[in-house]
Amino acid sequence: MKNVMYGALLALQFLTRLPIPVACPWTPETRRWAIRAYPLVGLLIGALLAGSALLLEQLATPAPITALLLLSLWVAISGGLHLDGVMDLADALGSNQPLERRWEIMKDPQTGSFAMLALLFLLAWKGVLLWALLHYSAPLWWLVIVPALGRWAGVALLILTPCAHPRGLAWSWQQSLGLRDVLFALVPLLLLALVFPALGVWLIAVALWVALVRWALLRLFNGINGDMVGATIEGGELWLLILMWSWWQFVTALPPGT
């Protein structure tokens, strides 16, 4: 039971900037339970976002301001952890260099123009999609599940895709993990799907996203690293927001009573 608790706290410490003043042991068991808790941390982030959206709605805050505040909170809670992965991957891909040079660019601490463009467009699209979903009164439980599904996508990619090099944080995590950990991490989402059956559609969408990203990264980099896991989480969240906006547009366009 201690390993479960420490694992959950490790996940919170790693994925958020919430103050958790507890020294957690770094062992194979705690790492395994931390990975399994990733979607639960995502649900916590999503609940904070949805709660904030409800509060701002009660204060009659305009949708554009609400969207910007929610996006700011989203980044603040995670400390921009996964945005760094998006930026590093964008610089490597944008360089159009041979494989070894792409890996060198990913490790370079300097920020290039492709990284800045990727960050700008990612945040802009997230903000605009949040605005659109708020404007059309989409159900807020969608906002709760997006961070959870995004983090499950990161778990699935990390466990199901070999690391390109036998070093780094991602490789260290992989030594403790197996296929059953992907399934354990999925349990809270499957339970939620019993309450919200539409969640099953989004689970399939995320699984397709992971399969596509895995194929692309193996082809382009012969494996993954921690930055790519972070970029998969951010990209998965954006992918879900796009799908949810498209679906809600379709639903609201239907004639009444359809």
C-alpha positions as semicolon CSV with decimal commas, in nm:
position;residue;x (nm);y (nm);z (nm)
1;M;0,000;0,000;0,000
2;K;0,290;0,234;0,072
3;N;0,419;0,185;-0,282
4;V;0,078;0,281;-0,423
5;M;0,071;0,599;-0,213
6;Y;0,429;0,692;-0,292
7;G;0,368;0,622;-0,660
8;A;0,066;0,854;-0,669
9;L;0,266;1,127;-0,493
10;L;0,556;1,079;-0,735
11;A;0,316;1,124;-1,026
12;L;0,183;1,445;-0,870
13;Q;0,533;1,576;-0,806
14;F;0,650;1,494;-1,156
15;L;0,346;1,608;-1,356
16;T;0,234;1,914;-1,160
17;R;0,363;2,212;-0,966
18;L;0,129;2,141;-0,677
19;P;0,326;2,155;-0,349
20;I;0,381;1,796;-0,228
21;P;0,639;1,821;0,057
22;V;0,700;1,446;0,082
23;A;1,024;1,265;-0,001
24;C;0,916;0,964;-0,207
25;P;1,150;0,668;-0,265
26;W;1,254;0,614;-0,626
27;T;1,218;0,237;-0,667
28;P;1,087;0,009;-0,944
29;E;0,759;-0,038;-0,752
30;T;0,699;0,332;-0,687
31;R;0,785;0,414;-1,049
32;R;0,538;0,152;-1,167
33;W;0,256;0,293;-0,954
34;A;0,348;0,647;-1,054
35;I;0,300;0,562;-1,421
36;R;-0,031;0,393;-1,342
37;A;-0,142;0,713;-1,167
38;Y;-0,074;0,940;-1,467
39;P;-0,438;0,948;-1,586
40;L;-0,556;1,010;-1,228
41;V;-0,332;1,317;-1,212
42;G;-0,478;1,419;-1,547
43;L;-0,828;1,387;-1,402
44;L;-0,724;1,611;-1,112
45;I;-0,590;1,872;-1,354
46;G;-0,907;1,847;-1,561
47;A;-1,126;1,880;-1,251
48;L;-0,941;2,197;-1,151
49;L;-0,993;2,338;-1,500
50;A;-1,362;2,246;-1,509
51;G;-1,416;2,387;-1,160
52;S;-1,248;2,710;-1,262
53;A;-1,464;2,725;-1,576
54;L;-1,778;2,688;-1,363
55;L;-1,664;2,964;-1,128
56;L;-1,583;3,199;-1,415
57;E;-1,923;3,120;-1,570
58;Q;-2,092;3,223;-1,244
59;L;-1,896;3,549;-1,256
60;A;-2,022;3,607;-1,614
61;T;-1,667;3,620;-1,749
62;P;-1,659;3,653;-2,131
63;A;-1,569;3,332;-2,313
64;P;-1,241;3,465;-2,462
65;I;-1,115;3,573;-2,119
66;T;-1,227;3,244;-1,963
67;A;-1,044;3,047;-2,233
68;L;-0,722;3,243;-2,178
69;L;-0,745;3,203;-1,800
70;L;-0,806;2,829;-1,833
71;L;-0,513;2,790;-2,071
72;S;-0,291;2,987;-1,834
73;L;-0,399;2,768;-1,542
74;W;-0,342;2,455;-1,752
75;V;0,017;2,558;-1,823
76;A;0,078;2,678;-1,466
77;I;-0,040;2,356;-1,301
78;S;0,194;2,145;-1,514
79;G;0,473;2,403;-1,506
80;G;0,495;2,382;-1,885
81;L;0,666;2,046;-1,839
82;H;0,556;1,891;-2,168
83;L;0,585;2,211;-2,372
84;D;0,962;2,172;-2,357
85;G;0,928;1,837;-2,532
86;V;0,716;1,993;-2,807
87;M;0,978;2,263;-2,862
88;D;1,276;2,025;-2,871
89;L;1,099;1,789;-3,111
90;A;0,995;2,079;-3,337
91;D;1,353;2,205;-3,361
92;A;1,479;1,855;-3,446
93;L;1,213;1,791;-3,711
94;G;1,237;2,140;-3,858
95;S;1,611;2,113;-3,905
96;N;1,574;1,856;-4,184
97;Q;1,908;1,706;-4,078
98;P;2,036;1,345;-4,069
99;L;1,933;1,128;-3,775
100;E;2,236;1,183;-3,550
101;R;2,221;1,558;-3,600
102;R;1,851;1,559;-3,510
103;W;1,935;1,392;-3,180
104;E;2,204;1,652;-3,113
105;I;1,956;1,931;-3,181
106;M;1,707;1,778;-2,937
107;K;1,972;1,783;-2,662
108;D;2,079;2,140;-2,741
109;P;1,954;2,374;-2,463
110;Q;1,920;2,664;-2,707
111;T;1,573;2,741;-2,841
112;G;1,535;2,766;-3,218
113;S;1,278;2,930;-3,441
114;F;1,088;2,605;-3,506
115;A;1,049;2,557;-3,130
116;M;0,902;2,904;-3,087
117;L;0,663;2,855;-3,379
118;A;0,549;2,519;-3,243
119;L;0,486;2,668;-2,898
120;L;0,301;2,966;-3,042
121;F;0,068;2,762;-3,262
122;L;0,008;2,491;-3,000
123;L;-0,103;2,742;-2,736
124;A;-0,297;2,949;-2,989
125;W;-0,492;2,647;-3,112
126;K;-0,560;2,525;-2,758
127;G;-0,682;2,868;-2,653
128;V;-0,908;2,914;-2,956
129;L;-1,055;2,565;-2,922
130;L;-1,126;2,622;-2,553
131;W;-1,297;2,948;-2,649
132;A;-1,506;2,772;-2,914
133;L;-1,612;2,491;-2,679
134;L;-1,708;2,742;-2,410
135;H;-1,893;2,959;-2,659
136;Y;-2,103;2,666;-2,779
137;S;-2,163;2,542;-2,421
138;A;-1,995;2,204;-2,469
139;P;-2,021;1,976;-2,161
140;L;-1,747;2,049;-1,907
141;W;-1,681;1,681;-1,837
142;W;-1,495;1,684;-2,168
143;L;-1,253;1,931;-2,015
144;V;-1,201;1,692;-1,723
145;I;-1,102;1,396;-1,940
146;V;-0,874;1,568;-2,193
147;P;-0,570;1,593;-1,958
148;A;-0,633;1,238;-1,835
149;L;-0,648;1,091;-2,186
150;G;-0,343;1,292;-2,292
151;R;-0,141;1,148;-2,005
152;W;-0,258;0,797;-2,080
153;A;-0,131;0,852;-2,435
154;G;0,210;0,936;-2,286
155;V;0,202;0,619;-2,074
156;A;0,111;0,403;-2,375
157;L;0,385;0,552;-2,592
158;L;0,648;0,517;-2,318
159;I;0,571;0,152;-2,250
160;L;0,498;0,032;-2,604
161;T;0,785;0,207;-2,787
162;P;1,155;0,129;-2,740
163;C;1,388;0,409;-2,635
164;A;1,639;0,510;-2,899
165;H;1,927;0,510;-2,648
166;P;1,983;0,313;-2,325
167;R;2,000;0,624;-2,108
168;G;1,785;0,910;-1,988
169;L;1,473;0,935;-1,778
170;A;1,242;0,759;-2,024
171;W;1,476;0,459;-2,046
172;S;1,502;0,451;-1,664
173;W;1,121;0,442;-1,634
174;Q;1,091;0,169;-1,897
175;Q;1,302;-0,073;-1,695
176;S;1,019;-0,103;-1,441
177;L;0,725;-0,118;-1,680
178;G;0,529;-0,368;-1,886
179;L;0,210;-0,400;-2,088
180;R;-0,005;-0,453;-1,779
181;D;0,088;-0,104;-1,660
182;V;-0,077;0,042;-1,972
183;L;-0,393;-0,147;-1,878
184;F;-0,374;-0,050;-1,510
185;A;-0,346;0,317;-1,610
186;L;-0,655;0,274;-1,826
187;V;-0,878;0,144;-1,543
188;P;-1,004;0,481;-1,408
189;L;-1,091;0,592;-1,761
190;L;-1,283;0,271;-1,830
191;L;-1,477;0,320;-1,506
192;L;-1,562;0,675;-1,613
193;A;-1,679;0,539;-1,949
194;L;-1,954;0,352;-1,760
195;V;-2,091;0,693;-1,654
196;F;-2,012;0,877;-1,978
197;P;-2,037;0,622;-2,263
198;A;-1,913;0,880;-2,516
199;L;-1,573;0,854;-2,345
200;G;-1,526;0,525;-2,531
201;V;-1,507;0,719;-2,857
202;W;-1,233;0,944;-2,719
203;L;-1,040;0,642;-2,591
204;I;-1,036;0,501;-2,943
205;A;-0,927;0,840;-3,079
206;V;-0,636;0,852;-2,833
207;A;-0,532;0,494;-2,916
208;L;-0,519;0,592;-3,285
209;W;-0,313;0,899;-3,193
210;V;-0,061;0,683;-3,003
211;A;-0,035;0,436;-3,292
212;L;0,030;0,717;-3,541
213;V;0,289;0,891;-3,321
214;R;0,465;0,562;-3,246
215;W;0,493;0,481;-3,615
216;A;0,623;0,829;-3,701
217;L;0,882;0,844;-3,422
218;L;1,019;0,498;-3,498
219;R;1,050;0,596;-3,861
220;L;1,210;0,935;-3,794
221;F;1,417;0,867;-3,482
222;N;1,439;0,487;-3,442
223;G;1,294;0,520;-3,094
224;I;1,181;0,769;-2,833
225;N;1,305;0,976;-2,541
226;G;1,134;1,170;-2,261
227;D;1,081;1,480;-2,474
228;M;0,879;1,276;-2,722
229;V;0,656;1,141;-2,445
230;G;0,585;1,499;-2,336
231;A;0,516;1,608;-2,692
232;T;0,276;1,315;-2,732
233;I;0,081;1,429;-2,426
234;E;0,053;1,786;-2,554
235;G;-0,032;1,673;-2,907
236;G;-0,289;1,425;-2,774
237;E;-0,465;1,701;-2,580
238;L;-0,478;1,921;-2,889
239;W;-0,601;1,630;-3,103
240;L;-0,884;1,565;-2,857
241;L;-0,985;1,931;-2,842
242;I;-1,005;1,941;-3,222
243;L;-1,219;1,627;-3,233
244;M;-1,444;1,746;-2,952
245;W;-1,500;2,084;-3,117
246;S;-1,576;1,912;-3,450
247;W;-1,818;1,672;-3,282
248;W;-1,996;1,946;-3,089
249;Q;-2,029;2,155;-3,405
250;F;-2,198;1,858;-3,569
251;V;-2,430;1,800;-3,271
252;T;-2,537;2,163;-3,242
253;A;-2,602;2,180;-3,617
254;L;-2,861;1,900;-3,599
255;P;-3,227;2,007;-3,611
256;P;-3,404;2,006;-3,269
257;G;-3,548;1,666;-3,182
258;T;-3,307;1,477;-3,410
